């Protein structure tokens, strides 16, 4: 039996202007996006959750720390009980001023419903550029 993800307002980086609702995998993908673009401590009802991937751009990181970013992102995403597996790949921009993330997510209730989020991260913004079925 498929897990009911509920229903919520449709918004990734901006609220739907008509107040549209979403559910299913789209809702789960938006939850993943919000989890990686919300600083820990910013949610009143979940103060120990979240990581803002934009913060990685302003920190002076060693090469070892940079290499650990995909695992840190995946670890945070896996805190959501609706997610069974997560694999994150980071590709730096050629300019060095940002990166793209490809995040492959397997829901806990349906291992065949794998989807990939693509997120583009700069100091100005983190943009959810696509959600596609299947792995990258």
C-alpha positions in Angstrom: 0.0 0.0 0.0 1.4 3.4 -1.0 2.2 5.9 1.7 -0.1 8.9 1.8 2.2 11.9 1.6 -0.7 14.2 2.4 -1.6 17.4 0.6 0.0 20.9 0.9 0.4 24.1 -0.9 2.4 23.8 -4.1 5.6 25.8 -3.7 9.2 25.0 -4.3 10.9 28.4 -4.4 7.7 30.5 -4.6 4.1 29.9 -3.6 1.6 29.1 -6.3 -0.1 32.4 -7.2 -3.5 30.7 -7.3 -3.0 28.7 -4.1 -2.7 25.3 -6.0 -2.3 22.2 -3.9 0.1 19.3 -4.5 0.5 15.7 -3.2 2.4 12.5 -4.1 6.0 12.6 -5.3 5.8 16.3 -6.1 5.0 17.0 -2.5 7.9 14.8 -1.4 10.3 16.4 -3.8 9.4 19.8 -2.5 9.9 18.6 1.1 13.4 17.5 0.1 14.1 20.9 -1.5 12.9 22.7 1.5 15.0 20.5 3.8 18.2 21.5 2.0 17.4 25.2 1.8 16.4 25.8 5.4 19.0 26.4 8.0 19.0 24.2 11.1 17.1 25.9 13.9 14.8 27.9 11.7 11.8 25.7 12.0 9.9 26.1 15.3 8.4 22.5 15.1 11.6 20.9 13.9 14.6 22.9 15.3 17.1 20.1 14.7 16.3 19.6 11.0 17.6 21.3 7.9 20.8 22.4 6.1 21.0 25.4 3.8 23.2 24.4 0.9 23.9 28.0 0.1 26.0 28.2 3.3 28.6 25.9 1.8 29.5 28.7 -0.7 30.4 31.2 2.0 32.5 29.0 4.2 36.2 28.5 3.8 36.2 24.8 3.2 39.1 22.4 2.8 39.1 20.0 -0.1 38.2 17.2 2.3 35.2 19.2 3.6 34.1 20.0 0.1 34.2 16.3 -0.8 32.0 15.5 2.2 29.2 17.9 1.2 27.2 15.3 -0.9 27.2 12.9 2.0 26.1 15.6 4.4 23.2 16.6 2.1 22.1 12.9 1.7 22.3 12.3 5.4 20.0 15.3 6.1 17.5 14.1 3.4 17.4 10.6 4.9 16.1 12.1 8.2 12.7 12.2 6.4 11.0 8.9 7.3 9.4 8.8 3.9 12.7 8.3 2.2 14.5 5.0 1.9 17.6 5.9 -0.1 19.3 9.1 -1.3 22.4 9.7 -3.4 23.7 13.2 -4.0 26.2 14.3 -6.6 27.7 17.8 -6.6 29.1 19.4 -9.7 30.9 22.7 -9.2 30.3 25.6 -11.6 33.2 26.3 -13.9 33.4 29.8 -12.4 33.7 28.3 -8.9 30.8 30.5 -7.6 28.2 27.8 -7.2 27.3 24.2 -7.9 24.6 21.9 -9.2 23.2 19.1 -7.2 21.7 15.9 -8.6 19.8 14.2 -5.8 18.4 10.7 -6.5 15.6 9.8 -4.0 13.9 6.4 -3.4 10.7 6.7 -1.4 10.3 4.2 1.4 6.9 2.9 0.3 7.7 2.4 -3.5 11.3 1.6 -4.5 10.2 1.8 -8.2 9.2 5.5 -7.7 12.7 6.8 -7.8 13.1 10.4 -8.8 15.9 12.9 -9.3 15.9 16.5 -8.2 18.3 18.9 -9.9 19.1 22.0 -7.8 21.3 24.9 -8.9 23.0 26.7 -6.0 24.6 30.1 -6.1 25.1 32.7 -3.3 22.0 34.5 -4.7 19.6 31.5 -4.7 19.0 27.8 -4.7 16.7 26.9 -7.5 14.9 23.6 -8.0 15.5 23.3 -11.7 13.8 19.9 -12.3 12.2 16.8 -10.8 12.4 13.8 -13.1 11.4 10.2 -12.8 14.3 7.7 -12.3 17.9 8.0 -11.3 20.5 10.3 -12.8 
